[in-house]
Amino acid sequence: MFEELSQRFEAAAKSLRGQDKINETNIEIALKDVRRSLLAADVSLSVVKPFLATVREQALGAEVVRGVSPDQQFIKLVHDALVEVMGGANVPLNQAPSGPSVILLAGLQGAGKTTAAAKLGLHLKEKRLRPLLVAADVYRPAAIDQLRTLGSQIGVDVFSLGPDERPETIASAGVSKAREEGFDAVLVDTAGRLQIDGEMMAEMVRIRTATSPHEVLLVVDAMIGQEAAVLTRAFHEQVGITGAVLTKLDGDSRGGAALSIRQVSGAPIKFVGIGEKVEALQPFHPERMASRILGMGDVLTLVEKAAKEVKVADMEKMQKKLMEARFDFADFLQQMRLIKRMGSLGSLMKMIPGMAKIDDGLLRQGEAQVKRVEAMIGSMTEAERKQPDLLAASPSRRRRIAAGSGHSAAQVDKMLADFQRMGSLMQKMSRGGFPGGGPGGGFPGMPPSGPGDMPVLPQPSRAGTGGRGKGGMAAHTRPKAGRKRKGFADL
């Protein structure tokens, strides 16, 4: 979603290239480009003005560093200012000193509150906490059924008294149930409206009074642009929010909401939704988001995604197979399915530094090629998947696979040649000989020599897996007597 903003920031930095140092004249030219880029990205004017003032002050007062060009220094200053505007650092969920932590979700209709509640429920469950979802949206048709369905999918309990009870009564009863049955957290899904109105705010105040929440999270649709500032201010003044969840960050919105929420309310963005799947929720890290906005990538999030999906034992097994040149089609199919669980190839590639400028058309071709290769592997026998040499020695086998997958024999031949070259490349990578940059090299996940070649998914580092096994999921265990309760600060 930040592609256009990234391009405009890069254009602003280019105006400083070739300059000896930053001065009052050239900084004004660059800041005009930054101002236009922020306003075009739907950032609130009340945020843009202090942002520019901060960058100007820092730029003119910065010491000249040998070996650092003015455009590089400018990008660093903009990065630091972006981090500050978005909150400075990740802020964990507030936790109750005893009993369940109550989290109230508020926002307009269509922002994704119900889905956000389920995503947060899964996030807490993965951290060995026991959440309870409370269906307090009695107005939207099927809202209660939707939450029940989502709760069933992720294995989280859902509490409801039906559509005929008052929302504050349902929320209060849900908190009582959680306290009596030893739940660690309560996530209250409330009703939204098409626009801000007095009745909606009054109801939210009643629910807040009835539940005494430790968190009031405003769920904001990233697509609403400058309206994010108006919405945030209204909810904060009348209800009082402690944080925000920014949804639909994977869409084609301009990104202004991410830069406006913290500055307007003082409340931090705590989570971002990056897709429709229940697993598509991430803690918000301002420094990582600033790097993505400036096209610097986000390696830490990429590694966390991979670590969440891969078992340490599987990783070591795969590394051994690579070093011994025993990587087969079954392994490659497993890798492709791992990519799908982590997200689209395009979204993963743009987290790698230097890869943000990859043409979207090339990425789409790469994703299409992944699907074609998956179809070909699906037409292989189990023996052929585990012994690729069988295909190299048998044209008839390759013709059968071509017919079964709906592709030509030439395409299957090319796929096999690409696979053999990829095996050699990955073996070099596993031994520290990764060739980068030149023809036939490049980052894993992108075609070594063109869009028709086979993509490769890198293995994550062992650090960060937490030893929890596949998916980073750990079976929930209720707190035992004498065991230290896991804090939300650990999330």
C-alpha positions in Angstrom: 0.0 0.0 0.0 3.0 2.3 0.5 4.4 2.0 -3.0 3.4 5.5 -4.2 4.5 7.1 -1.0 7.9 5.3 -1.3 8.4 6.5 -4.8 7.6 10.1 -3.8 10.0 10.0 -0.9 12.7 8.7 -3.2 12.1 11.5 -5.6 12.5 14.0 -2.8 15.8 12.5 -1.8 17.0 12.6 -5.4 16.8 16.4 -5.3 19.7 16.4 -2.9 22.0 14.2 -4.9 25.1 15.9 -6.1 24.9 18.5 -3.3 27.8 19.1 -1.0 25.6 19.4 2.1 22.1 20.1 3.2 21.3 23.8 3.4 18.2 26.0 3.7 17.8 26.2 -0.1 18.0 22.5 -1.1 16.1 21.3 2.0 13.1 23.4 1.1 13.0 21.8 -2.3 13.1 18.4 -0.8 10.5 19.2 1.8 8.1 20.5 -0.8 8.2 17.1 -2.4 7.7 15.4 1.0 4.8 17.6 1.7 3.1 16.8 -1.6 3.7 13.1 -1.1 2.2 13.1 2.4 -0.9 15.0 1.4 -1.3 12.7 -1.6 -1.1 9.8 0.7 -4.1 11.2 2.7 -2.1 12.1 5.8 -3.9 14.7 7.8 -2.6 18.3 7.4 -2.4 18.6 11.2 0.2 15.8 11.1 2.1 17.0 8.0 3.0 20.4 9.4 4.8 19.3 12.6 6.4 16.4 10.7 8.0 18.8 8.1 9.1 21.2 10.9 10.8 18.3 12.7 12.7 17.1 9.5 13.7 20.7 8.7 15.0 21.4 12.1 17.0 18.1 12.3 18.3 18.5 8.8 19.7 22.0 9.3 21.2 21.1 12.6 22.7 17.8 11.6 26.5 17.5 11.5 28.1 16.6 8.2 29.2 12.9 8.3 32.1 11.9 6.1 31.0 9.3 3.6 27.3 10.0 3.9 25.8 12.0 1.1 23.1 14.6 1.7 20.3 12.4 0.1 21.3 9.5 2.4 21.3 11.8 5.4 17.9 13.2 4.4 16.4 9.7 4.1 17.7 8.8 7.6 16.1 12.0 9.1 12.8 11.2 7.4 13.0 7.6 8.6 13.5 8.8 12.2 10.7 11.3 11.9 8.3 8.7 10.6 9.2 6.4 13.5 8.5 9.2 15.9 5.2 10.1 14.3 4.0 6.5 14.4 4.9 6.1 18.1 8.6 5.3 18.4 8.3 1.7 19.4 5.9 -1.3 19.6 3.5 -1.0 22.5 2.1 -4.3 23.9 -1.4 -4.9 25.1 -2.3 -3.7 28.6 -2.7 -6.5 31.1 -5.0 -6.8 34.2 -3.1 -7.1 37.5 -5.4 -10.1 38.3 -8.2 -11.8 36.5 -8.9 -11.6 32.7 -7.7 -8.6 30.7 -10.7 -7.0 29.0 -10.2 -5.7 25.5 -13.0 -3.6 23.9 -13.1 -3.2 20.1 -14.7 -0.1 18.7 -15.0 1.4 15.2 -17.3 2.1 12.2 -19.2 -0.6 10.4 -17.1 -2.3 7.8 -13.8 -1.6 9.4 -13.4 -5.3 10.3 -14.0 -5.4 14.0 -15.4 -8.9 14.1 -12.5 -10.3 12.1 -10.1 -8.3 14.1 -11.5 -9.8 17.3 -11.0 -13.3 16.0 -7.4 -12.4 14.8 -6.6 -11.1 18.2 -8.1 -14.2 19.8 -5.8 -16.4 17.7 -2.8 -14.2 18.4 -3.4 -14.6 22.2 -4.0 -18.3 21.9 -0.7 -18.7 20.0 0.9 -17.0 23.1 -0.5 -19.7 25.4 -3.2 -17.5 26.7 -6.9 -18.4 26.9 -9.1 -15.8 25.3 -12.9 -15.5 25.2 -14.7 -13.8 22.3 -17.9 -11.9 23.3 -20.5 -11.2 20.6 -22.0 -7.8 21.6 -22.9 -6.7 18.1 -26.7 -7.2 18.1 -27.5 -5.0 15.2 -25.7 -6.3 12.1 -27.4 -9.4 10.6 -25.3 -12.5 11.2 -22.6 -10.7 13.2 -23.0 -13.2 16.1 -23.0 -16.2 13.7 -19.9 -14.8 12.0 -18.0 -14.5 15.3 -19.1 -18.0 16.3 -17.8 -19.4 13.0 -14.5 -17.7 13.3 -14.2 -18.8 16.9 -14.8 -22.4 15.8 -12.1 -22.1 13.1 -9.5 -21.0 15.5 -10.6 -23.1 18.5 -11.5 -20.1 20.8 -14.7 -20.0 22.9 -17.4 -17.5 21.9 -20.0 -16.1 24.4 -23.3 -14.6 23.4 -26.8 -14.0 24.8 -28.4 -13.6 21.4 -29.6 -10.5 19.5 -32.4 -9.5 22.0 -30.2 -8.5 24.9 -28.6 -5.0 25.4 -24.9 -4.9 24.3 -23.7 -3.7 27.7 -25.5 -6.6 29.4 -23.9 -9.1 27.0 -20.5 -7.6 27.5 -20.8 -7.6 31.3 -22.0 -11.2 31.4 -19.1 -12.2 29.2 -16.6 -10.6 31.5 -18.2 -12.4 34.5 -18.0 -15.7 32.7 -14.3 -15.2 31.9 -13.6 -14.3 35.5 -15.4 -17.4 36.8 -13.9 -19.9 34.3 -10.3 -18.7 34.4 -10.0 -17.1 31.0 -6.9 -14.9 30.5 -8.5 -12.3 28.2 -11.9 -11.1 27.0 -12.4 -9.6 23.5 -15.6 -7.7 23.1 -16.9 -7.3 19.6 -19.2 -4.2 19.5 -21.5 -2.8 16.8 -20.4 -0.2 14.4 -22.3 2.5 12.4 -22.0 3.8 8.9 -21.0 7.1 10.4 -20.2 8.6 13.9 -23.4 9.4 15.8 -24.5 10.3 19.3 -26.3 7.0 19.9 -23.3 4.9 18.9 -21.0 6.8 21.2 -23.5 6.6 24.1 -23.7 2.9 23.7 -19.9 2.5 23.6 -19.7 4.6 26.8 -22.3 2.2 28.5 -20.3 -0.8 27.4 -17.1 0.7 28.7 -18.7 1.5 32.0 -20.1 -2.0 32.3 -16.8 -3.8 31.5 -14.1 -1.5 32.8 -11.8 -2.5 30.0 -8.0 -2.5 30.2 -7.8 -1.8 26.4 -10.2 0.1 24.1 -8.9 -0.6 20.6 -10.2 1.5 17.7 -10.4 -0.6 14.6 -9.6 1.6 11.6 -9.9 0.8 8.0 -6.6 1.9 6.3 -8.7 2.8 3.2 -10.4 5.8 4.7 -7.5 8.1 4.4 -7.7 11.5 6.1 -11.0 10.5 7.7 -8.9 8.4 10.0 -7.9 11.5 11.9 -11.5 12.7 12.3 -12.6 9.2 13.4 -9.8 8.8 15.9 -10.4 12.2 17.4 -14.1 11.6 17.8 -13.7 8.2 19.5 -10.9 9.4 21.7 -12.7 12.4 23.0 -16.0 10.7 23.6 -15.1 7.1 24.5 -11.4 7.3 25.2 -9.2 4.8 23.3 -6.0 3.2 24.4 -4.8 2.0 21.1 -5.7 1.1 17.5 -5.8 -1.8 15.1 -5.2 -0.8 11.5 -6.9 -3.2 9.1 -6.7 -3.8 5.3 -3.0 -2.7 5.2 -2.6 -5.1 2.3 -4.9 -3.1 0.1 -4.2 -0.3 -2.3 -4.9 2.5 0.1 -2.4 5.4 0.3 -1.2 4.8 3.9 -2.2 8.1 5.5 -4.1 6.5 8.3 -0.9 4.8 9.7 0.7 8.3 10.0 -2.3 10.1 11.5 -3.7 7.9 14.3 -0.9 8.2 16.9 -0.4 11.9 16.3 -4.1 12.8 16.6 -4.9 10.7 19.7 -1.6 10.0 21.4 -2.8 6.3 21.4 -0.5 3.8 19.6 -1.3 1.5 16.8 -0.8 -1.9 18.4 -1.7 -4.3 15.6 -2.1 -4.2 11.8 -4.2 -6.5 9.6 -2.4 -7.6 6.5 -4.9 -9.9 4.8 -8.3 -11.5 5.1 -7.1 -14.7 6.7 -7.5 -15.1 10.5 -3.7 -15.5 10.8 -3.0 -12.2 9.0 -2.4 -10.0 12.0 1.0 -8.5 13.1 2.1 -6.4 16.1 2.8 -2.9 14.9 6.5 -1.8 14.9 6.9 1.8 13.9 10.6 1.4 12.9 9.7 -1.6 10.6 6.8 0.3 9.0 9.0 3.3 8.4 11.6 1.1 6.7 8.8 -0.3 4.4 7.5 3.1 3.6 11.0 4.2 2.5 11.5 1.0 0.5 14.1 -0.4 2.8 12.3 -3.7 3.4 11.4 -5.5 6.6 13.6 -8.5 7.2 12.6 -8.9 10.8 9.0 -9.4 10.0 9.9 -11.8 7.1 12.0 -13.9 9.5 9.2 -13.9 12.1 6.8 -15.1 9.5 9.1 -17.9 8.4 9.9 -18.9 12.0 6.2 -19.1 12.8 5.6 -21.6 10.0 8.7 -23.8 10.1 9.8 -26.4 12.7 13.4 -26.2 13.8 13.7 -30.0 13.2 12.3 -29.6 9.7 14.7 -26.7 9.0 17.7 -28.7 10.1 16.5 -31.7 8.0 16.1 -29.5 4.9 19.5 -27.9 5.4 21.1 -31.3 5.5 19.3 -32.4 2.4 20.5 -29.3 0.6 24.2 -29.8 1.6 23.9 -33.4 0.4 22.2 -32.4 -2.8 19.1 -34.5 -2.0 16.5 -31.8 -2.4 13.6 -33.3 -4.4 10.2 -32.3 -5.8 8.4 -33.3 -2.6 10.6 -30.8 -0.7 10.0 -28.1 -3.2 6.2 -28.7 -3.0 6.5 -28.3 0.8 8.3 -25.0 0.3 5.7 -23.7 -2.1 2.9 -24.5 0.4 4.9 -22.7 3.1 5.0 -19.6 0.9 1.2 -19.7 0.6 0.8 -19.8 4.4 3.2 -16.9 4.8 1.6 -14.7 2.2 1.9 -13.8 -1.5 5.3 -14.0 -3.2 5.1 -10.3 -3.9 4.4 -9.3 -0.3 7.3 -11.4 0.9 9.8 -10.2 -1.7 9.1 -6.5 -0.8 10.2 -7.2 2.8 13.7 -7.9 1.5 15.9 -4.8 1.3 16.4 -3.6 -2.2 13.5 -5.6 -3.6 10.7 -3.1 -3.1 11.2 -1.8 -6.6 10.6 -5.1 -8.3 8.1 -4.7 -11.1 4.6 -6.0 -10.0 4.2 -7.6 -13.4 7.4 -9.7 -12.8 6.1 -10.8 -9.4 2.7 -11.8 -10.9 4.6 -13.9 -13.5 6.6 -15.5 -10.8 3.4 -16.4 -8.8 1.8 -17.8 -12.0 4.9 -19.9 -12.5 4.7 -21.2 -9.0 1.1 -22.4 -9.8 2.3 -24.1 -13.0 5.1 -25.9 -11.3 2.7 -27.0 -8.5 0.4 -28.5 -11.2 3.3 -30.4 -12.7 4.5 -31.8 -9.4 0.9 -32.8 -8.7 0.9 -34.9 -11.8 4.0 -36.8 -10.7 4.0 -40.2 -8.9 5.4 -40.4 -5.4 8.6 -42.0 -6.7 9.1 -39.3 -9.3 8.8 -36.6 -6.7 11.4 -38.2 -4.5 13.7 -39.2 -7.4 13.9 -36.4 -10.0 16.5 -38.4 -11.9 13.7 -40.7 -13.1 12.3 -37.8 -15.1 15.6 -36.8 -16.5 16.1 -40.3 -17.9 12.5 -40.8 -19.3 11.0 -38.6 -21.9 7.8 -40.6 -21.7 7.4 -39.8 -18.0 7.8 -36.1 -18.9 5.2 -36.3 -21.6 2.7 -38.0 -19.2 3.3 -35.2 -16.6 2.8 -32.6 -19.3 -0.5 -34.1 -20.4 -1.7 -34.5 -16.8 -0.9 -31.0 -15.8 -2.2 -29.3 -18.9 1.2 -28.0 -20.1 3.5 -28.8 -23.0 6.4 -31.3 -22.9 8.8 -28.4 -23.5 7.5 -26.6 -20.4 8.1 -29.7 -18.3 11.6 -30.0 -19.7 12.3 -26.4 -18.8 10.9 -26.9 -15.3 13.2 -29.9 -14.8 16.2 -28.0 -16.0 15.3 -25.1 -13.7 14.9 -27.4 -10.8 18.4 -28.9 -11.4 20.0 -25.5 -11.6 18.1 -24.4 -8.5 19.4 -27.4 -6.6 22.9 -26.4 -7.4 22.3 -22.8 -6.3 20.7 -23.8 -3.0 23.5 -26.2 -2.2 26.0 -23.2 -2.7 23.7 -21.1 -0.5 23.7 -23.7 2.3 27.5 -23.7 2.3 27.8 -19.9 2.4 28.5 -19.4 -1.3 25.3 -17.6 -2.3 25.8 -15.8 -5.6 24.0 -12.4 -5.6 23.4 -9.7 -8.0 24.7 -11.0 -11.3 23.0 -13.1 -14.0 21.8 -16.4 -12.6 22.0 -15.0 -9.1 19.8 -12.8 -7.0 17.6 -13.2 -3.9 15.8 -16.5 -3.2 12.1 -16.2 -4.0 12.8 -14.5 -7.3 13.6 -16.2 -10.6 17.4 -16.7 -11.0 17.4 -15.7 -14.6 13.9 -14.6 -15.5 10.2 -14.9 -14.8 9.9 -18.4 -16.2 12.3 -19.9 -13.7 11.5 -21.6 -10.4 11.4 -19.4 -7.3 13.2 -20.5 -4.1 12.1 -19.8 -0.5 14.9 -19.1 1.9 15.0 -20.9 5.2 14.7 -18.7 8.3 17.3 -18.4 10.9 16.9 -20.7 13.9 16.6 -17.7 16.3 13.1 -16.7 17.0 11.2 -19.9 16.6 10.8 -20.3 20.3 10.9 -24.1 19.9 7.2 -24.3 19.6 7.0 -26.3 16.5 5.0 -25.9 13.4 3.1 -22.7 13.0 4.6 -21.3 16.2 1.4 -22.7 17.7 1.5 -24.1 21.2 -1.3 -26.1 22.7 -3.0 -24.0 25.4 -2.4 -24.9 28.9 -4.3 -23.1 31.7 -2.1 -21.4 34.3 -1.2 -23.8 37.1 -0.8 -22.9 40.7 2.6 -21.4 41.4 3.4 -20.9 37.7 4.2 -17.3 36.7 1.4 -15.9 34.5 2.6 -14.9 31.1 2.3 -11.2 30.5 0.9 -9.3 27.6 4.3 -7.6 27.4 5.6 -10.8 26.1 3.3 -10.7 23.0 
